Amino acid sequence: MSDWSQLPDLAARQVGGSVVAANDEFFAERENLVKDEAPAYRPHTFTNKGQEYDGWETRRRRDGSAGPDWALLRLGIAGVPAAIVVDTAYFVGNYPPHVSVEGACVTGQPGVEELLAADWHTVVPRSPVAGDTRTVFEVSGDRRLTHVRLNMHPDGGIARLRVHGTAVPDPQWLDAVPFDLAALHNGGRVVGCSDGFFSPPNNMLQPGISRFMADGWETRRRRDDGNDWATVALAAEAVPTVLELDTTHYKGNAPSRLSLDGYTDSGEVVPLLPPVTPQPDAPHRFRLTGEQPVNQVRLNVFPDGGIARLRLYGPLTPAGRQALHDHFIATTTGN
């Protein structure tokens, strides 16, 4: 096997990984499992639940059951794992004696109930781990995973979970994604919005993955019957075909639904995406239905909430391509 440590961590927060659910997180939050930074320990940092640990920690089982306690992770990069690292750093009297890991490949943007009912298979069988230790489980097989399920037998605490492996992209998304029509660095910009109380809408057109909640667009809570929206002027006239939309970091404040409309140069409204239900703290991709050229789009969020990033792809029209060319020439030659 090649050196797995040189392979990317498919579950890392930086690439979009998220812990979408856990059966228990009484002492320490599940999201700590996929933090990018190494675990840390600060002594004598007590909360009303006890010493604060940088990891995921469940309560002690008192019902006599064997468990396990579990956490569901969505991989930021779908792929084939080569090694899984279970890190119990600083958990010395409260680590699980055994762990196991299961995997599943689920299309779309599944919710928790759909994931719990998915076809899971064993990736790491029930195996012993020690406290304050990084345990590496090399993985054989060639099955593509989108999600993993980490099990602690019966309970305890784990600081980090790393899933090193090789990316396997879905081929339906490999073609015709050359130019982000809405990106700030391509000339896209927000030209109107209903509200930007917590953070401005141009944030969602920035490059890279959102770093924290305020790095996206977030509205205040609506108390009326309306909905929030933001209108984006595209880099040039185009026919949008794919929308990438990210709710990373928005866990209790993602929109309930969202839709997308386009606007032609004459102001005609072109429906591009009917109302859909996004998942919190997750990246999404949607195929769009409009076939008319547009130069603006309006993102509608129902009733309110936060959007981390918005990407829009599709072919430029000849007029749009010429306009970009002319603008470039005009701004680089002075003509």
N, C-alpha and C positions, 0 to 999 in steps of 0.2 A: 504493500500500500504506500502511496506517496505521502509526503509529510502533511498530515491533516492540519497542523497548526498554521500552515500557509494558506489554507482555504478560508474563505470568509465565514463569519458567524451569521448564519441564515436567520437567526432569531434576534439579532441585535436591534436595539431601539433605533439606532442611527439609520438603519436600512428599512425601518418601518415595522419591526417586530412589536408585538403587543401581547400581554397576558389578558385574555378576554374574559376569563371567569375562573373562579376557584370555589371549592365547597366551603372553605374556611380561611380567613386571614385575620384571626382575632388579634394576634400580637404584632404582626408586621405585614405590610401590604404586598400583594402578589406582584405588582408592577416592578418591584425591586429586582425581580429575577432577570430582567432583560436590560437593566441599566448598562450603559456603555462603560462607565468607569469601574475600576476594581472595587471590591467591597471595602468598607471602612468600619472602624469601631471607635466609638467615643464612650469612655467609661462614665458611669454615674449620670447617664442621660435617661432618667426615668420619666415615663408618662403615667397616666392613671391606669395603664395596663401592665406596667413593669418596665424593665430595661428595654430601651429602644435598640432594635437590631436592623442592620442594613441587609435585608433579605426578606424572604417570605416565611412566616412562622404561624402555625396553627395552634389552637388550644390543645391541652392534653385530653385524650379520649378517656371518658369515664363510663362509657356504656358497654365496655367489654368486647366491642367489635374489633376486628383486625384491620379495619380501614379498607382501602387507603384514603388518605387525604389527597386531593388532586388539584391541578391547575392546568387550564387549557391555554396554549400559546399559539398565536397565529404567526407563522414565519413571515418576516419581511421580504424574503426572497424564497420563492418556492424552489425546491431542489432535492438532491439526493444527499443525505448526511453521510459523512465519513467517520466522524467521531462526535461524541456527546460528552461534555464536561459538566459534572455536577460538583459545584463548589460549596462546601459547608463552612467557609471562612468565618471564624469567631463563634460559630455554634459548637460548643463543647459539651454542655450538659443537656442540650435540647435538640440535637440533630436526629434524623430518622435512622434507625439501624439498617433499613433496606430501602431501595428505590427501584422503580421501573419506569420505562418510557415507552409510550405507544405513538404511532403515527397514523395520519390519514391524509387523503388527497380529496379536497372538497372544492368544487368549482364555485364561482361567483363570490358573493359576500355573505356567507352563512351566519346566522345568529346562533346564540348559545344552544337553544333547543335542537336546532339542526345538527350542530356539532356533537352534542351528546348522543344523538342517534346515528352518527356516522359509522362507517365500517373501519374500525380501528384495528391495527395489527401491531404485534410486539416488535419494537425496535431494540430495546434493552430489556432483557428479562429481569425478574426480581433479583437484585444483587446487593451485597453488603456495601456500605460506605462508612467512613470514619468521620469523626468530628474535626473541624478546622483543617480540612483537606480538600484538594482538587482531585477528584477521581475521574479518570478518562476511560470512556467506554468506546472502543473502536467498533464501528458498525459495518457490517457486510450487507450486500444487497444493492439493488439498483432501482428502488421504488421512489418515485417523486412524492414529496410531502408538501402540503400547504400548512399543516397544523401538527403540533405534538401535544401529547398529554403526559405531564410529569406526575408520577404517583409517589407518595411517601407512605411507607408501611411501618407503623400505622399512622404516625403524626410526627411533628417536629418542625425544624427550620432548615432552609436552604438559602444560601446567599445569592448565587447566580446559576443560571443554566445557559450553556453555550452549545450551539448546534453548528459545528463546522461541516461544510459540504460544498457541493458543486451546484450552481444554479442550473435550472432547467426551465427556460421560459416557455410560455404557451405560444405555439407558432401562430395562432390567430392574431397576435399583436405584433408580429415581427415586421410587417410590411407597412409602408406609407406612413411613417411617423417621423418626418424629417424636420418639422418646423412648428414650434409652439406659437400659435397665432396670438395668444394672450400674454405672453411673457413680457415683463417690463423691459428686459434687455433686447427684445425684438420690436419694441414700440407699442406694445399693448398698455392700456392704462384704464383705470376706473374713471368714468366721466359722470357718475351719479350714483347715489345710494340712499336707502331709506334711513340708515342709522350706522354709526361706527363708534358707539359709546365706549366700548372697552378697547378696541383696536381698529385701525383703519383698513378699508377693503383692499387697498393696493398691496397690503402685506401678502395676500394670497397669490399674487403674481410674481413673488420673489423666487429666485432659484433655490434649489436644494430642498431638503426635508425641513419641515418646521422644527425649530429648536425648542420652543416652549409655547404655552398657550397664547401669550400675547404676541407671538410672532405670526399669527394669522389674523383673520377678520372675525370679530365677535361683536354682536349686537347686545343691547340690553334686553331684559325680559319684556315681551309685549304683554299688555293688559287689555288689548282690544281685539277686534275680530279680523284685523289685517295680517299681513305678512311682510317680512323684510326682503330686500332685494338689492342687487348691485348691478349696474350697467357697465360693461367693459367694451371700450373701443378696441377693435382688433388692429394688429399691425398693418393689415391691408385687407381689401375685399377677398373673401375666400368662401369655400363651402366646407364648413366644419363637419367632420365625420366621427371624431372620437373625443370624448370628454374624460379627462382624468381629474378626480376630485378627492381631496384628502381631508379627513376629519381628525388627524393625529392630534393627540392631547385633549381633544374635546370628548370627554367621557360622560359627563352628566349634563352637557350643554350642547350636544350636536343637534342639528335640525331634526325635526320629526319627519319631514319630507322635503324634497327639493325638485325643481324643474328648471329647464333652460329654454329660452326663446331667442330667436335671432331677429335682427332688424335690417331690412334692405336700405339702400341709399335713399329710397323714396319714403321710408318709414313704415313699410309693410311688415307685419309681424309674421315670422316663420317659426312654428313650433319645432323645436329640435329634440327635446326630451320631455315626455309626459311625467307627471309626478311619480317619484320613486322614493323608497324608504332607505336612507343610508344607515350603515352601522356606525356606532360611535368608535372613535379612536382607530380608524381604519382607512386604507387607500381604496379607491374604487375606480373602475373603468366602465364607461357606457358607450355603446354605439349610438350615433345620432341619426335622426330620420329625415331631416330637411335636405332638399336638393337645390335650393335657390341660393345664390351668392348673398352673403350678408357682410356688413362691416361693423356691426355691434352685436353683442349678446347680452341678455339679461338673465342673471342667476337669481332664481326665486327660492327663498328658504321659508319653510312653514313650521311654526309661526315666526321663529327667531332662532338664534344659536350661533355657532362658530364654524368657520371653514378655514382649514390650515393652508391649503394650496389648491390652485385651479390651473390646469393645463388644457389647452384646446388645440387639436390637430386636424388637418385637412388640407386639400390642395388650394393654393392661391389661384384666383382667376387670372387670365391674361392681363386684364386691367389692373388688378391688384399687384401682380408681379412688376408691371411697368411702372406703377406708382412708386414702389419701393426702389426700383432702379433709378428713376428720375430724382427721387429725394436724395438718394445716396450721391448721385453725381452732383446735384445742386449743393450739397453740404460739404463736398470734398474738393470741388473745383471753383466754387464761387459763381457758377453760372446759373 
